[in-house]
Amino acid sequence: MKRLIILSIILILLLVGFFYISDKFSLNITPKEGATILNSKVRVLNEESVVINAVKKVGPSVVTIAGTKTVSSTQVGPFSIFGFGVTPEEKPQTQSIGSGFVVSSDGLIVTNKHVVSDGNAKYQILTSVDKKYDVKKIYRDPLNDVAILKVEATDLKTVELGDSTNLEVGQFVIAIGTALGEFRNTVTTGVISGLGRGITAGSAFEGYAEKLDNVIQTDAAINPGNSGGPLLNSSSQVIGVNTAVSSQGQNIGFALPVNVIKATLDNFNKGGQFNRAYMGVSYQMLDLQTASLNNLPQGAYIQTVVPASPAEKAGLQRADIVLEMNGKKLEKDKFELSSAIAQNKVGDKVNLKVWRDGKTLNIALILGSAPDQ
């Protein structure tokens, strides 16, 4: 009995001591609140270090691309009203400024095709340490908004190319480029807002417009001049090439997936050929609504056929509608003619189902090699 009483007293003393100590040293926060504060601090510190590390690692590989073109102007003298003193003068004028990034130390640089679309302009790159290099050659991908520039260099710092296969919406990304053509190595951050988007890069009013499929949408700020710059993941790997910004909304930018760039580099050889399959037509995809309104079938409506091209040799004509390639139906925004061609190699024989004047034809065509643009 005495032993039970003693044990009870000890237990009571221990409980009193426990509550006293807990009250004395209480931090007045719930474990849930404390965990939230700690996680928030860790998340902010991690994000800061990720961006800082990415800038240090990739920043030196990002370049500014400027294009100049000779423009004629008239120098007017004091006697010009009498027909004298009018002197023609030619001055170099900056035509375009964009971004790019180094993929080989000996001078291969990736950018957008629309950044270097003017065949009459001379281009130059400027590195992050103010070194200037003249662009010696430009290789333009005929199917994608991608170009490879060649400069004479030996010690350029290269980027690490990642993988765009398993990207996820909400994934953290970093964009680097020459914002507004003036602010070099501008860094912005955001997330992947969408995948598999279809957009038009460039502007028809500027003489260049190209439809691109399966691009990355991001809310990282991308401004004019950022085109051609890298979009990075949290491991400082390039997962995309900044391509366009929406003029109809805010915080809506787009980038080409890096796997497109890797495929372009794989197809590129020393002779400057991309070895892309080529048919030789321009076309417009007819969706269900447009086709129904014009009493036509859905498919790729041929607008022009390039002379001496594989399409002309096979007998394709203007106003033909390509319904299928190799048994697969062509549909707007799902499986277009360009995507169908890209699945084949130079020299492949493809079978087309073509609608012409109310009749369905089967046409066999051997794909050629795309000419440089």
C-alpha positions as CSV (number, residue, x, y, z in Angstrom):
1,M,0.0,0.0,0.0
2,K,2.8,2.4,0.9
3,R,4.6,1.5,-2.3
4,L,1.4,2.4,-4.3
5,I,1.1,5.7,-2.5
6,I,4.8,6.6,-3.2
7,L,4.4,5.8,-6.9
8,S,1.3,7.9,-7.1
9,I,3.1,10.9,-5.5
10,I,6.1,10.5,-7.9
11,L,3.7,10.4,-10.9
12,I,1.9,13.5,-9.8
13,L,5.3,15.3,-9.3
14,L,6.4,14.3,-12.8
15,L,3.2,15.6,-14.4
16,V,3.4,18.9,-12.5
17,G,7.0,19.3,-13.6
18,F,6.2,18.5,-17.2
19,F,3.4,21.1,-17.4
20,Y,5.6,23.7,-15.7
21,I,8.5,23.2,-18.1
22,S,6.1,23.3,-21.1
23,D,4.6,26.5,-20.0
24,K,7.9,28.1,-19.1
25,F,9.6,27.4,-22.4
26,S,6.6,27.6,-24.8
27,L,7.2,29.4,-28.1
28,N,3.5,30.3,-28.5
29,I,3.3,28.9,-32.0
30,T,1.6,25.8,-33.2
31,P,3.7,23.2,-34.9
32,K,1.7,23.7,-38.1
33,E,2.5,27.4,-38.2
34,G,6.1,26.9,-37.4
35,A,6.4,24.3,-40.2
36,T,4.8,26.7,-42.7
37,I,7.2,29.5,-41.8
38,L,10.2,27.2,-42.1
39,N,9.1,25.7,-45.4
40,S,8.5,29.1,-46.8
41,K,12.0,30.3,-45.9
42,V,13.6,27.2,-47.3
43,R,11.6,27.6,-50.5
44,V,12.6,31.2,-51.0
45,L,16.3,30.4,-50.3
46,N,16.2,27.5,-52.7
47,E,14.6,29.6,-55.5
48,E,17.1,32.4,-55.0
49,S,20.1,30.0,-55.1
50,V,18.7,28.2,-58.2
51,V,18.4,31.4,-60.1
52,I,21.8,32.7,-59.0
53,N,23.5,29.5,-59.9
54,A,21.7,29.4,-63.3
55,V,22.8,32.9,-64.2
56,K,26.4,32.2,-63.2
57,K,26.5,29.0,-65.2
58,V,24.5,29.9,-68.3
59,G,24.8,33.7,-68.5
60,P,28.3,33.6,-70.1
61,S,26.8,31.4,-72.9
62,V,24.0,33.8,-73.8
63,V,24.8,36.2,-76.6
64,T,23.2,39.2,-78.3
65,I,22.6,39.1,-82.0
66,A,22.5,42.3,-84.0
67,G,21.8,42.7,-87.7
68,T,22.9,45.7,-89.8
69,K,21.9,46.6,-93.3
70,T,23.1,49.4,-95.6
71,V,20.3,51.9,-96.2
72,S,20.5,54.7,-98.8
73,S,19.7,58.3,-97.7
74,T,20.0,61.7,-99.4
75,Q,22.3,64.4,-98.1
76,V,20.7,67.8,-98.9
77,G,23.0,70.8,-99.5
78,P,22.2,74.6,-99.4
79,F,21.6,74.7,-103.2
80,S,19.4,71.6,-103.4
81,I,16.4,73.7,-104.6
82,F,18.3,74.4,-107.8
83,G,19.1,70.7,-108.3
84,F,22.6,70.9,-106.9
85,G,24.0,69.7,-103.6
86,V,21.9,66.5,-103.4
87,T,24.3,63.7,-102.5
88,P,23.2,60.1,-102.1
89,E,24.7,58.5,-98.9
90,E,24.7,54.9,-97.7
91,K,24.7,54.2,-94.0
92,P,24.6,51.0,-92.0
93,Q,21.5,50.7,-89.9
94,T,20.6,48.2,-87.2
95,Q,17.8,46.1,-88.5
96,S,17.2,43.5,-85.7
97,I,18.4,42.6,-82.3
98,G,17.8,39.2,-80.7
99,S,19.4,36.6,-78.4
100,G,21.1,33.3,-78.8
101,F,23.2,30.8,-76.9
102,V,26.4,28.9,-77.5
103,V,26.2,25.1,-78.2
104,S,29.8,24.5,-79.2
105,S,33.0,26.1,-78.1
106,D,34.2,26.5,-81.7
107,G,31.4,28.9,-82.5
108,L,28.0,27.3,-83.1
109,I,25.2,29.4,-81.8
110,V,21.4,28.6,-81.7
111,T,18.8,31.3,-82.2
112,N,15.4,31.7,-83.9
113,K,15.2,31.8,-87.6
114,H,13.1,35.0,-87.5
115,V,15.9,36.8,-85.7
116,V,18.2,36.3,-88.7
117,S,15.5,36.2,-91.5
118,D,17.0,39.0,-93.6
119,G,19.3,37.4,-96.2
120,N,20.8,40.9,-97.1
121,A,21.7,41.9,-93.6
122,K,25.1,41.3,-91.9
123,Y,25.0,39.8,-88.4
124,Q,27.2,40.0,-85.4
125,I,27.2,38.5,-81.9
126,L,28.2,40.2,-78.7
127,T,29.1,38.1,-75.7
128,S,28.4,38.8,-72.0
129,V,32.1,40.0,-71.7
130,D,31.7,42.4,-74.7
131,K,33.6,40.3,-77.3
132,K,32.3,40.8,-80.8
133,Y,32.3,38.2,-83.5
134,D,31.1,38.5,-87.1
135,V,28.7,35.8,-88.2
136,K,30.3,33.9,-91.0
137,K,27.5,31.5,-92.0
138,I,23.8,31.1,-91.2
139,Y,22.0,27.8,-91.5
140,R,18.2,28.1,-91.3
141,D,16.0,25.1,-90.5
142,P,13.3,25.0,-93.2
143,L,10.7,23.4,-90.9
144,N,11.2,25.1,-87.6
145,D,11.9,28.6,-86.3
146,V,15.5,27.7,-85.6
147,A,18.8,28.9,-87.0
148,I,22.4,28.0,-86.4
149,L,25.1,30.7,-86.6
150,K,28.8,30.1,-87.2
151,V,31.4,32.4,-85.8
152,E,35.2,32.0,-85.7
153,A,36.0,31.3,-82.1
154,T,37.7,28.6,-80.0
155,D,36.9,29.2,-76.3
156,L,33.2,30.0,-76.0
157,K,31.4,28.7,-73.0
158,T,28.6,26.3,-73.9
159,V,25.2,25.5,-72.4
160,E,23.9,22.1,-71.2
161,L,20.9,20.9,-73.2
162,G,18.2,19.2,-71.2
163,D,15.2,17.1,-72.1
164,S,11.8,18.5,-72.9
165,T,10.0,15.1,-73.0
166,N,8.7,15.1,-69.4
167,L,8.0,18.8,-68.8
168,E,5.1,19.5,-66.4
169,V,2.8,22.4,-66.1
170,G,3.8,24.4,-63.0
171,Q,7.5,23.6,-63.4
172,F,9.8,26.4,-62.4
173,V,11.7,28.1,-65.3
174,I,14.2,30.8,-65.9
175,A,14.5,33.0,-69.1
176,I,17.7,34.9,-70.1
177,G,18.0,37.2,-73.1
178,T,18.5,40.8,-74.4
179,A,15.2,42.3,-73.4
180,L,13.9,45.0,-75.7
181,G,17.1,44.6,-77.7
182,E,18.9,46.8,-75.2
183,F,19.2,45.1,-71.8
184,R,21.6,42.3,-72.2
185,N,21.4,39.1,-70.0
186,T,18.1,40.1,-68.5
187,V,16.9,37.4,-66.2
188,T,13.2,36.6,-65.5
189,T,11.5,33.7,-63.8
190,G,8.2,32.0,-63.9
191,V,6.5,28.6,-64.4
192,I,5.4,26.5,-67.4
193,S,1.9,27.6,-68.0
194,G,0.9,25.2,-70.7
195,L,2.3,22.6,-73.1
196,G,1.6,21.6,-76.6
197,R,0.5,25.0,-77.7
198,G,0.2,26.2,-81.3
199,I,1.3,29.7,-82.2
200,T,2.4,31.9,-85.1
201,A,6.0,33.2,-84.7
202,G,6.9,36.5,-86.4
203,S,4.5,38.8,-88.2
204,A,3.0,38.6,-91.6
205,F,3.2,42.4,-91.7
206,E,7.0,42.1,-91.2
207,G,7.3,39.6,-94.1
208,Y,7.9,36.7,-91.8
209,A,5.3,34.5,-90.1
210,E,5.5,30.8,-89.3
211,K,3.1,28.5,-87.5
212,L,4.7,26.4,-84.8
213,D,3.1,23.4,-83.0
214,N,3.8,21.9,-79.6
215,V,5.5,24.9,-78.0
216,I,5.9,25.6,-74.3
217,Q,3.8,28.4,-72.8
218,T,5.4,30.3,-69.8
219,D,4.6,33.3,-67.7
220,A,8.3,34.2,-67.4
221,A,8.6,37.7,-68.9
222,I,9.7,37.4,-72.5
223,N,10.1,40.7,-74.3
224,P,11.1,41.7,-77.9
225,G,14.8,40.9,-78.1
226,N,14.5,37.8,-75.9
227,S,13.8,35.7,-79.1
228,G,16.5,33.0,-79.4
229,G,17.5,33.1,-75.8
230,P,17.4,30.0,-73.5
231,L,14.6,28.9,-71.2
232,L,16.1,26.9,-68.3
233,N,15.0,24.5,-65.7
234,S,16.1,24.5,-62.1
235,S,19.2,22.4,-63.0
236,S,20.4,25.2,-65.3
237,Q,19.7,23.1,-68.4
238,V,18.2,24.5,-71.5
239,I,14.7,23.1,-72.0
240,G,13.5,25.6,-74.6
241,V,14.3,28.5,-76.9
242,N,12.3,31.7,-76.2
243,T,10.4,32.4,-79.4
244,A,7.4,34.7,-79.1
245,V,5.3,36.8,-76.8
246,S,1.6,37.2,-77.1
247,S,0.5,40.8,-78.0
248,Q,-3.0,40.1,-76.7
249,G,-2.2,39.3,-73.1
250,Q,0.2,39.8,-70.3
251,N,2.7,37.2,-68.9
252,I,2.1,34.9,-71.9
253,G,5.4,33.8,-73.6
254,F,6.3,30.8,-75.7
255,A,9.4,28.7,-76.3
256,L,10.4,25.9,-78.7
257,P,11.1,22.6,-76.9
258,V,14.8,21.9,-76.7
259,N,14.3,18.4,-78.2
260,V,13.4,20.2,-81.5
261,I,16.8,22.0,-81.2
262,K,18.6,18.7,-80.4
263,A,17.0,17.1,-83.5
264,T,18.1,20.1,-85.6
265,L,21.7,19.8,-84.4
266,D,21.7,16.0,-85.0
267,N,20.5,16.6,-88.6
268,F,23.1,19.3,-89.1
269,N,26.3,18.3,-90.8
270,K,29.6,20.0,-91.8
271,G,28.3,21.0,-95.2
272,G,25.6,23.1,-93.6
273,Q,22.6,20.9,-94.6
274,F,19.8,20.0,-92.3
275,N,18.8,17.0,-94.4
276,R,15.1,17.6,-93.7
277,A,12.4,15.9,-95.8
278,Y,10.8,18.2,-98.3
279,M,7.7,18.1,-100.4
280,G,7.6,21.6,-102.0
281,V,4.2,23.0,-101.4
282,S,2.6,25.8,-99.4
283,Y,-0.8,25.0,-97.9
284,Q,-3.6,25.9,-95.6
285,M,-5.2,23.5,-93.3
286,L,-9.0,23.3,-93.6
287,D,-10.9,22.7,-90.4
288,L,-14.4,21.2,-90.2
289,Q,-16.1,24.6,-90.2
290,T,-14.2,26.1,-93.2
291,A,-14.5,22.9,-95.2
292,S,-18.2,22.7,-94.6
293,L,-18.8,26.3,-95.6
294,N,-17.0,25.7,-98.9
295,N,-18.3,22.2,-99.5
296,L,-14.8,20.7,-99.3
297,P,-13.3,17.9,-97.3
298,Q,-10.9,18.6,-94.4
299,G,-7.2,18.4,-95.1
300,A,-4.3,20.4,-96.4
301,Y,-5.4,22.8,-99.2
302,I,-2.5,23.2,-101.6
303,Q,-1.9,26.9,-102.4
304,T,1.3,26.8,-104.4
305,V,3.5,24.0,-105.8
306,V,7.2,24.8,-106.0
307,P,8.6,24.2,-109.6
308,A,10.8,21.2,-109.9
309,S,10.0,20.1,-106.4
310,P,9.0,16.5,-105.4
311,A,5.4,17.7,-105.3
312,E,5.4,18.9,-108.9
313,K,7.2,15.8,-110.1
314,A,4.5,13.6,-108.4
315,G,1.7,15.5,-110.1
316,L,0.3,17.6,-107.2
317,Q,-1.6,20.7,-108.3
318,R,-2.8,23.9,-106.9
319,A,-6.2,23.5,-105.2
320,D,-5.6,19.8,-104.4
321,I,-6.5,18.8,-100.9
322,V,-4.2,16.3,-99.2
323,L,-6.5,14.1,-97.0
324,E,-4.1,11.5,-95.7
325,M,-0.4,10.6,-95.7
326,N,0.5,7.0,-95.3
327,G,-3.1,6.2,-94.2
328,K,-3.1,8.8,-91.4
329,K,-5.8,11.5,-91.7
330,L,-4.6,15.2,-91.7
331,E,-6.4,17.5,-89.3
332,K,-5.9,21.1,-88.3
333,D,-4.0,21.6,-85.0
334,K,-3.8,17.8,-84.6
335,F,-1.8,16.2,-87.4
336,E,-0.9,18.7,-90.1
337,L,1.0,18.2,-93.3
338,S,4.2,19.6,-91.9
339,S,4.1,17.2,-89.0
340,A,3.4,14.3,-91.4
341,I,6.4,15.2,-93.5
342,A,8.7,15.6,-90.5
343,Q,8.0,12.0,-89.5
344,N,9.8,10.9,-92.7
345,K,13.4,11.1,-94.0
346,V,14.9,12.3,-97.2
347,G,14.3,9.7,-99.9
348,D,11.3,8.1,-98.2
349,K,8.3,7.2,-100.4
350,V,5.0,8.4,-99.0
351,N,1.5,7.6,-100.2
352,L,-1.0,10.5,-100.4
353,K,-4.7,10.4,-100.6
354,V,-5.7,13.6,-102.5
355,W,-9.1,15.2,-103.3
356,R,-9.2,16.9,-106.7
357,D,-12.4,18.3,-108.3
358,G,-14.7,15.9,-106.4
359,K,-12.5,12.8,-107.1
360,T,-10.1,11.0,-104.7
361,L,-6.7,10.2,-106.1
362,N,-3.8,8.1,-104.7
363,I,-0.4,9.7,-105.4
364,A,3.0,8.3,-104.5
365,L,5.7,10.9,-103.8
366,I,9.4,10.6,-103.0
367,L,10.5,13.3,-100.5
368,G,13.5,15.4,-101.3
369,S,16.0,17.4,-99.2
370,A,14.8,20.8,-98.1
371,P,16.8,23.7,-99.6
372,D,18.5,26.2,-97.3
373,Q,16.4,29.3,-96.6
